Amino acid sequence: MSEYQLTAVGHIHSPYKQKFAIPRQPRLVPEAKAKLVFTADFNREEFVRGLDEFSHIWLLFRFHETADKGYSAMVRPPRLGGNERKGVFATRATFRPNAIGMSAVKLEGIEYKNGQLSLLLSGIDLLDGTPILDIKPYLPYSDAMHEASAGFADTRPETDMSVEFSEESLAFIAKQTDYPELKAFISNVLKQDPRPAYKKQRESTQSYGMTLYDFNIRWFVTGDHNTVTSIEKC
C-alpha cells in the first residue's frame, strides 16, 4: 500500500473544545465562529491572495482526536439513530482509513495581525486544534449539484427541540461582551440535539454539560425541551 506524508497548513481555533455538541455537518450553526491560524511554513499572504473573492471555502482536515483509534468498514450513522450499519465510505464518520474530513464553511475575512496570517470563518463544525491539510475555494456552479440525491441523509437534520434559559444564565450572557451571539449560538447547538442516540430514547429528565469557547454550560433535557441552567467561565 502506498504511503503519503501530509503537512498541516494551519490549525483551527474553534469554540468547540470537546467532540460532544459539535454539529454533525458544517453550517448548521452559523453563529459558530472560528479562526484558521496558519503554521510558520504557510504564514505568508501570498498563499491566500485572491481567496477573499470567494464567500465559502472547502477545508480538508484530519480527525486528530480519533486518528489513532483505527477505522471500521461498517459504522452506525447517528442520523439513523445508531441502529443501522452502513459502509464507512457511505458516511462521513470519523473512523476512516486516512482520518480525513472535509467541510464547506463561510469565509468571513482574512486577517494578518502582528505577523500572523489567519482566516476568519463561520458555520464551523471542527474541534479546537483540528489540523487543516488543504484549503480550496467553493465553486457554486460546480460544487452545488441541485439534482443530487443523498440516500439516508437526503434532508437537513431537524429536531423539534426547544430551548429556554434560566434567569441566572441570561444574566451571565448579558454581562459578557466578548460573544454578542452567545445566546443564539448555544440555542442552535442545543436545537441540533447533540445527545447520543441511545440517550434520546429515554423519557426521564437528564442533565448535561459542555464547553463552548471558555464557558462551562449546564442544561437538562425533558422530552423535547432544553433548559440551560448555568453558564460559568472555565
N, C-alpha and C positions, 0 to 999 in steps of 0.2 A: 504494500500500500504506500502511495506517495505521501510525503510529509511536507508541509509548508510552514514557514515561520511568519507570523503576523506581528506587527508592531502597533501598539496603540498610538493614535494621533492625538488623543486627549482623553479626559475623564469628565464624567457628569457630576455636577454639584446639584443634587436633587432634594426636594422636600421629603422624599420617601426614604427614611432611614432604616427600614426593615421591609422584607418582602411582603408581609401582611399589609393589606389595604392598598397595594399598588393596583390601579386599574388593569384589567386583563388585555386591553388594547390601547393604543395611543389615541389622544384627542377626545376621550370620553369625559375627561375632567379638564376643560380648557383653562381653569384657574391654576393648574399645576405648572408653576414657573420653574425653570432650571437654567443652569449655565454650563456650557461645554467649555472647559478650560484646556487649551492646547498644551501638549508636552513641549519640552525645550526644542526638540528637533523640528517641530512644526509651528513654532511660535513666531511666525512671520506673516505679515499682512498679505504678502504675495500669494499665499496658499488659498486665500478666500476672496481674492479680487474678483468682482463680478457676482459674488454669491448674493449680495444684497438686492439683486434684481429679481430674486425668487422669493415667493411668500412661504413656501414649505420646502423641507428637505428630508431626504432619507438618511437615517442613521443606521449603520451596521455596527453591531456591538457584540460583546462577549458576555454570556451569563456567568459572571465571575464567581458568584456565590455557590453555584451548583455544578460548575465545570468539572470539579474533581470527583463528582459522585457518579460519573459514568452516564450511560444512556440506556434507553429501553426501546425495543422495537414496537411495543404496544404501550399506550398511555391512556389515562382516563381523563378526558377533557372536562374541566369544570362546567362548561356550557351544557354538558349532558348530565349534570348532577353527579358526576363521578361514578355513574352506574354502568357505563358502556365503554368498551375499549375501542380505540382507533389506532391505526398505524402512526408512528411519530411523524412521518412525513405528510400526513393528512391533518396535522395540527400545528399549533405554534408553541407547543410545550417546551419547557426549559431544558429537559433532559435529552439533548440531541448529540449525535456523534461528534460534532465540532463545536457545540455550545455557542452557536452564532444566532443572534436575533436581529430583527430589523424593525424600525419604527419610522413612520412618516409623521413629522411634527412641524409645528409652525415656527418659522424663523422670525423672531421679534426684532432682532437687530444684531449688529456686530460691534463689539467693544474692544478697544485697545487702550488699556489703562495701566499706568505705572509699568510699562514694558510687557504687559501680559495680554495676549490675544484670547478672546472668548466669544462664543456665540450665545445670544440670549434667546431662550426657547420657551414655548408654552405647549400645553397639551401633552406633557411628557408622561411616559409610563415606565421610567427606568429608576432603578435603585441608586442611591447615592454612591458615588465611586465607580460606576459602571465604566469599563474601558471602551472607548469608541475606536473601531477599526477603520472606518471609512465614512465619508460624507458625500452625498450626491444630491444634486438639485432634483426636486419633484417636478415632473413634466405632466401637466393635466391632460394634454392631447394624447399622450402615450400611456401614462400610468393609470389613468382613470378609465376603466373599461366598464361602461354602464350596462353592457349586455351580459356581464359576467354573472355566474351563479356561485354560491358559496356553501353548498352542501348543508351540513347541520348547523353552520354558523351564518346562515343566509340573511338574518336580520340583526339590527343593532340590539345588543342586550338591554332589556328594560326591566325594571322592577317596580313594584308598587310601594316601595319603601318610603315612608315619610320621616321627617327629621324635625325635632324641636330641641331647643337649648334651655337649660336651666338658667335662672336669673344670675347665678354665680358665674356660669360660663359666658353669658352675654356681657357681664360687667368686665370680665377679663379681656374679651375681644375688643370692647370699647376703649379700654385703656392702652392697649398695644397699638403702635403706629407703624411698625415695620411691614406688616402684611395687610393692606387695606381690603383684600378679598378673602381674608381668613375664614369668615363665616360661610361664604359661598363655597370655598374650597372644601371645608370639612363636610358641608352638606352634600356636595356632589360625590365625594368619596364614599360617604355612607349610603347614598342612594344606589351606588353600584353593588351594595351588599357584599362586602369583602369576606364574609364568613365562609369557612369550608362548607361544602355541600351537605355533609352529614349533620352539621350544626343547624342548618336551615330547616331540617325536618323535625326539630324538637319544638314542642309547644311552650315549654316553660320559659320564663324570663331569664336571659343570660347577660352577663356583664363582659365587657371587652375593653382593651386598651390598645393604643397605637401611638407612634411618634411621627409627627409631621413637622417639618422644619426643626425647631428646637423646642417643641411643645409636647408634653405628655397629655394625651386626650383620653378621657374615660367616658364610656357610654354604655347603655344597656338596651337590649332589644326585646320587645314584647310583640309577638306576631310580626306584623309588617311595619312596626313603628320603632324608630331610633330616638332615644333621649340622651343628649350629651349632658353629662352631669358635672364634669370638671375639666378645666384646661389649666395646665401649670407649666412653667418653664422647666426644662430638663435640668 
